[in-house]
Amino acid sequence: MIRRMILKATLSLLLAAILAGTASIAAAQDVTATVRTWSGQSWQLAQPSLEVFYTIVSKSQTQGSAAGGGAGVGELGGMSQLGLGILGRQAVDPSLMTLNRLFGSQAPDTIQGHRQAQEITVYRGGAATQIAVASIATLAFARQAVKDSSLPPYFADTHVRSAATVLLTDGTRVEADYVNLGGTLLRGAIPGGRIDIPWQDIQTVEFRR
C-alpha cells in the first residue's frame, strides 16, 4: 500500500514536471518579432533570438603576442569583445584547453562558436546598462555619421555610430547614446526556413510575447 502511494506520488511529480517543461517550450515558441531593416524590408519572425558569434584564440596564436599583452590561452579575442553581458569578460573555454593539451602546437589556432544572448549592454554618458533580452518590448536603433572618420575614403561614408531606444515590457524607456553589439545577429523562423539578420541592418524590432 505504501509503495503504491509512493509510486503514485512520484508519477504525479513527473507529470507535473513534464507539463511545466511543455508550458515553457510553448511559451518560448509563442514569442514573435516584427523587424524592419534600414533597407526598408520587413519580416515577421517566429521564435526570435539574439545570437552572439565569437572567436576564441588558442595558445599557439597568442604566444607571439604574450609579451605585448595579448590574450592568454582560452581567452576571448577578436570579434568576441561584445557589449553583451558576460561575453565582454575574459573566459576560459575547457574544450580549447583540452585541444591544447592533447595536440600541443597542432591544436587549431582559433575556435569559432556562437551562443544565445540573454542580455545586451547599452551606454549613455559612459554609464553602462545591462538589459535582459526577455524584458525588451521594442528595440530601435539610430545612426549618426562619424565626422572626421579615420577609415579610408572608400569606407568613411559607411562609418556610423549607433544609438538605441529600448522600451521594456514594464513600460520603462531606456535611451542610449551608444550601442555596439559586435558579432550579434537576430535569428528567427520564417515560412519555409530561417533568417539571420545582423544587428547593424536592423532599424526596429518589436517582440510580442
Contacts in CASP RR format, 6 or more apart in sequence:
PFRMAT RR
TARGET T0000
AUTHOR 0000-0000-0000
METHOD contacts of the structure
MODEL  1
MIRRMILKATLSLLLAAILAGTASIAAAQDVTATVRTWSGQSWQLAQPSL
EVFYTIVSKSQTQGSAAGGGAGVGELGGMSQLGLGILGRQAVDPSLMTLN
RLFGSQAPDTIQGHRQAQEITVYRGGAATQIAVASIATLAFARQAVKDSS
LPPYFADTHVRSAATVLLTDGTRVEADYVNLGGTLLRGAIPGGRIDIPWQ
DIQTVEFRR
27 209 0 8 1.000
28 47 0 8 1.000
29 46 0 8 1.000
29 47 0 8 1.000
30 209 0 8 1.000
31 46 0 8 1.000
31 47 0 8 1.000
31 48 0 8 1.000
31 207 0 8 1.000
31 208 0 8 1.000
31 209 0 8 1.000
32 44 0 8 1.000
32 45 0 8 1.000
32 46 0 8 1.000
32 48 0 8 1.000
32 207 0 8 1.000
32 208 0 8 1.000
33 44 0 8 1.000
33 45 0 8 1.000
33 48 0 8 1.000
33 186 0 8 1.000
33 188 0 8 1.000
33 205 0 8 1.000
33 206 0 8 1.000
33 207 0 8 1.000
33 208 0 8 1.000
34 42 0 8 1.000
34 43 0 8 1.000
34 44 0 8 1.000
34 45 0 8 1.000
34 205 0 8 1.000
34 206 0 8 1.000
34 208 0 8 1.000
35 42 0 8 1.000
35 43 0 8 1.000
35 44 0 8 1.000
35 45 0 8 1.000
35 186 0 8 1.000
35 197 0 8 1.000
35 202 0 8 1.000
35 204 0 8 1.000
35 205 0 8 1.000
36 42 0 8 1.000
36 43 0 8 1.000
36 202 0 8 1.000
36 203 0 8 1.000
36 204 0 8 1.000
36 205 0 8 1.000
37 43 0 8 1.000
37 197 0 8 1.000
37 201 0 8 1.000
37 202 0 8 1.000
37 203 0 8 1.000
38 143 0 8 1.000
38 201 0 8 1.000
38 202 0 8 1.000
38 203 0 8 1.000
39 201 0 8 1.000
40 203 0 8 1.000
43 190 0 8 1.000
43 195 0 8 1.000
43 197 0 8 1.000
44 190 0 8 1.000
45 186 0 8 1.000
45 188 0 8 1.000
45 189 0 8 1.000
45 190 0 8 1.000
45 195 0 8 1.000
46 188 0 8 1.000
46 189 0 8 1.000
46 190 0 8 1.000
47 188 0 8 1.000
47 189 0 8 1.000
48 186 0 8 1.000
48 187 0 8 1.000
48 188 0 8 1.000
48 205 0 8 1.000
48 207 0 8 1.000
49 116 0 8 1.000
49 117 0 8 1.000
49 133 0 8 1.000
49 186 0 8 1.000
49 187 0 8 1.000
49 188 0 8 1.000
50 84 0 8 1.000
50 116 0 8 1.000
50 117 0 8 1.000
50 120 0 8 1.000
50 133 0 8 1.000
50 181 0 8 1.000
50 184 0 8 1.000
50 185 0 8 1.000
50 186 0 8 1.000
50 187 0 8 1.000
50 199 0 8 1.000
51 114 0 8 1.000
51 115 0 8 1.000
51 116 0 8 1.000
51 117 0 8 1.000
51 184 0 8 1.000
51 185 0 8 1.000
51 186 0 8 1.000
51 187 0 8 1.000
51 196 0 8 1.000
52 82 0 8 1.000
52 84 0 8 1.000
52 87 0 8 1.000
52 114 0 8 1.000
52 115 0 8 1.000
52 116 0 8 1.000
52 117 0 8 1.000
52 182 0 8 1.000
52 183 0 8 1.000
52 184 0 8 1.000
53 79 0 8 1.000
53 112 0 8 1.000
53 113 0 8 1.000
53 114 0 8 1.000
53 183 0 8 1.000
53 184 0 8 1.000
53 185 0 8 1.000
54 76 0 8 1.000
54 77 0 8 1.000
54 78 0 8 1.000
54 79 0 8 1.000
54 80 0 8 1.000
54 82 0 8 1.000
54 87 0 8 1.000
54 112 0 8 1.000
54 113 0 8 1.000
54 114 0 8 1.000
54 115 0 8 1.000
54 183 0 8 1.000
55 76 0 8 1.000
55 77 0 8 1.000
55 78 0 8 1.000
55 79 0 8 1.000
55 80 0 8 1.000
55 110 0 8 1.000
55 111 0 8 1.000
55 112 0 8 1.000
55 113 0 8 1.000
56 74 0 8 1.000
56 75 0 8 1.000
56 76 0 8 1.000
56 77 0 8 1.000
56 80 0 8 1.000
56 93 0 8 1.000
56 96 0 8 1.000
56 110 0 8 1.000
56 111 0 8 1.000
56 112 0 8 1.000
56 113 0 8 1.000
57 71 0 8 1.000
57 72 0 8 1.000
57 74 0 8 1.000
57 75 0 8 1.000
57 77 0 8 1.000
57 78 0 8 1.000
57 109 0 8 1.000
57 110 0 8 1.000
58 73 0 8 1.000
58 74 0 8 1.000
58 96 0 8 1.000
58 99 0 8 1.000
58 100 0 8 1.000
58 107 0 8 1.000
58 108 0 8 1.000
58 109 0 8 1.000
58 110 0 8 1.000
58 111 0 8 1.000
59 72 0 8 1.000
59 73 0 8 1.000
59 74 0 8 1.000
59 100 0 8 1.000
59 104 0 8 1.000
59 107 0 8 1.000
60 100 0 8 1.000
60 104 0 8 1.000
60 105 0 8 1.000
60 107 0 8 1.000
60 109 0 8 1.000
61 109 0 8 1.000
61 110 0 8 1.000
62 70 0 8 1.000
62 71 0 8 1.000
62 72 0 8 1.000
62 73 0 8 1.000
62 75 0 8 1.000
65 71 0 8 1.000
66 72 0 8 1.000
71 77 0 8 1.000
71 90 0 8 1.000
73 92 0 8 1.000
73 96 0 8 1.000
73 97 0 8 1.000
73 100 0 8 1.000
74 91 0 8 1.000
74 92 0 8 1.000
74 93 0 8 1.000
74 96 0 8 1.000
74 97 0 8 1.000
75 90 0 8 1.000
75 91 0 8 1.000
75 92 0 8 1.000
76 87 0 8 1.000
76 88 0 8 1.000
76 89 0 8 1.000
76 90 0 8 1.000
76 91 0 8 1.000
79 182 0 8 1.000
79 183 0 8 1.000
80 87 0 8 1.000
80 88 0 8 1.000
81 88 0 8 1.000
81 182 0 8 1.000
82 88 0 8 1.000
82 180 0 8 1.000
82 181 0 8 1.000
82 182 0 8 1.000
82 183 0 8 1.000
82 184 0 8 1.000
83 120 0 8 1.000
83 121 0 8 1.000
83 180 0 8 1.000
83 181 0 8 1.000
83 182 0 8 1.000
84 117 0 8 1.000
84 119 0 8 1.000
84 120 0 8 1.000
84 121 0 8 1.000
84 181 0 8 1.000
84 182 0 8 1.000
84 184 0 8 1.000
85 117 0 8 1.000
85 118 0 8 1.000
85 119 0 8 1.000
85 120 0 8 1.000
85 121 0 8 1.000
85 130 0 8 1.000
87 115 0 8 1.000
87 117 0 8 1.000
93 111 0 8 1.000
95 111 0 8 1.000
96 107 0 8 1.000
96 111 0 8 1.000
99 107 0 8 1.000
99 108 0 8 1.000
99 111 0 8 1.000
100 107 0 8 1.000
117 133 0 8 1.000
117 184 0 8 1.000
118 132 0 8 1.000
118 133 0 8 1.000
118 134 0 8 1.000
119 130 0 8 1.000
119 131 0 8 1.000
119 132 0 8 1.000
119 133 0 8 1.000
120 130 0 8 1.000
120 131 0 8 1.000
120 133 0 8 1.000
120 136 0 8 1.000
120 179 0 8 1.000
120 181 0 8 1.000
120 184 0 8 1.000
121 128 0 8 1.000
121 129 0 8 1.000
121 130 0 8 1.000
121 131 0 8 1.000
121 179 0 8 1.000
122 128 0 8 1.000
122 129 0 8 1.000
122 131 0 8 1.000
122 164 0 8 1.000
122 166 0 8 1.000
122 174 0 8 1.000
122 176 0 8 1.000
122 178 0 8 1.000
122 179 0 8 1.000
123 129 0 8 1.000
123 176 0 8 1.000
123 177 0 8 1.000
123 178 0 8 1.000
123 179 0 8 1.000
124 175 0 8 1.000
124 176 0 8 1.000
124 177 0 8 1.000
124 178 0 8 1.000
125 177 0 8 1.000
125 178 0 8 1.000
126 178 0 8 1.000
129 174 0 8 1.000
129 176 0 8 1.000
131 166 0 8 1.000
131 168 0 8 1.000
131 174 0 8 1.000
135 168 0 8 1.000
135 169 0 8 1.000
135 170 0 8 1.000
136 166 0 8 1.000
136 167 0 8 1.000
136 168 0 8 1.000
136 169 0 8 1.000
136 207 0 8 1.000
137 167 0 8 1.000
137 168 0 8 1.000
137 169 0 8 1.000
137 171 0 8 1.000
137 206 0 8 1.000
137 207 0 8 1.000
138 165 0 8 1.000
138 166 0 8 1.000
138 167 0 8 1.000
138 204 0 8 1.000
138 205 0 8 1.000
138 206 0 8 1.000
138 207 0 8 1.000
139 164 0 8 1.000
139 165 0 8 1.000
139 166 0 8 1.000
139 167 0 8 1.000
139 202 0 8 1.000
139 204 0 8 1.000
139 205 0 8 1.000
140 164 0 8 1.000
140 165 0 8 1.000
140 166 0 8 1.000
140 167 0 8 1.000
140 203 0 8 1.000
140 204 0 8 1.000
141 162 0 8 1.000
141 163 0 8 1.000
141 164 0 8 1.000
141 179 0 8 1.000
141 199 0 8 1.000
141 202 0 8 1.000
141 203 0 8 1.000
141 204 0 8 1.000
142 162 0 8 1.000
142 163 0 8 1.000
142 164 0 8 1.000
142 165 0 8 1.000
143 160 0 8 1.000
143 161 0 8 1.000
143 162 0 8 1.000
143 163 0 8 1.000
144 160 0 8 1.000
144 161 0 8 1.000
144 162 0 8 1.000
144 163 0 8 1.000
145 157 0 8 1.000
145 159 0 8 1.000
145 160 0 8 1.000
145 161 0 8 1.000
146 159 0 8 1.000
146 160 0 8 1.000
146 161 0 8 1.000
149 155 0 8 1.000
149 156 0 8 1.000
149 159 0 8 1.000
151 159 0 8 1.000
161 178 0 8 1.000
162 178 0 8 1.000
162 179 0 8 1.000
162 180 0 8 1.000
162 200 0 8 1.000
163 176 0 8 1.000
163 177 0 8 1.000
163 178 0 8 1.000
163 179 0 8 1.000
164 176 0 8 1.000
164 179 0 8 1.000
165 173 0 8 1.000
165 174 0 8 1.000
165 175 0 8 1.000
165 176 0 8 1.000
166 173 0 8 1.000
166 174 0 8 1.000
166 176 0 8 1.000
167 173 0 8 1.000
167 174 0 8 1.000
168 174 0 8 1.000
169 209 0 8 1.000
181 199 0 8 1.000
182 199 0 8 1.000
183 198 0 8 1.000
183 199 0 8 1.000
184 198 0 8 1.000
184 199 0 8 1.000
185 196 0 8 1.000
185 197 0 8 1.000
185 198 0 8 1.000
185 199 0 8 1.000
186 196 0 8 1.000
186 197 0 8 1.000
186 199 0 8 1.000
186 202 0 8 1.000
186 205 0 8 1.000
187 194 0 8 1.000
187 195 0 8 1.000
187 196 0 8 1.000
187 197 0 8 1.000
188 194 0 8 1.000
188 195 0 8 1.000
188 196 0 8 1.000
189 195 0 8 1.000
END
